[in-house]
Amino acid sequence: MTRRVFLAGAILLASCAVFAAPKKAAKPGVLPRYGMLVYSDLCIHADSGEFGGQRITLQRFAEVDTVLYEFTAGGLSWPVVASDVTIDPRGQQFYFTVQPPDEEERTISGKLADGGKTLVLEGGYCEDQSLPMRLPLVTDFSRKAGACRACPAPKVKKEKEEDKPVIDTGSTTTAGL
């Protein structure tokens, strides 16, 4: 009897150790398969006191991935539930389609940067389409929104000088008369 109890205890202990073993951690910069992530650059305009920016909440469940999209157009919009949420198999980028009230449908696409701590959206802002929008990962939900920063001055592009005809001044040949 003692031998059976000892054997059963050893099997129980081994099975508990297997379940308690640490799980393989996700690679840095990769979206976890389950859970909720919030990326936001919401801020408050100093002159008007209104919100500025946008917030993207990604919820990952076993059955489906969902996105809640919020943006500002004077005041903070109601959350828009996205459709066609697609996450690449590597978990490093995703895109989704939203149709805010009284606006046309649009697709928003982004890639993870800084080890998953920033979502970089395609497109640009502040009249400079080369500046991508960078939304940091929210980890402190109790913090107050900071002050909005002014848009950087647009870069002035230098126009190429037109091709001028090249005059060969080193030639010694003259036209015959």
Buried (B, 14 or more C-beta within 10 A) or exposed (E): EEEEEEEEEEEEEEEEEEEEEEEEEEEEBBBEEEEEBBBBBBBBEEEEEBBBBBBBBBBBEEEEBBBBBBBBEEEBBEBBEBEEBEBEEEBBBBBBBBEBEEEEEEEBEBBBBEEBEBBBBEEEBEEEEEBBBBBEBBEEEEEEEEEBEEEEEEEEEEEEEEEEEEEEEEEEEEEEE
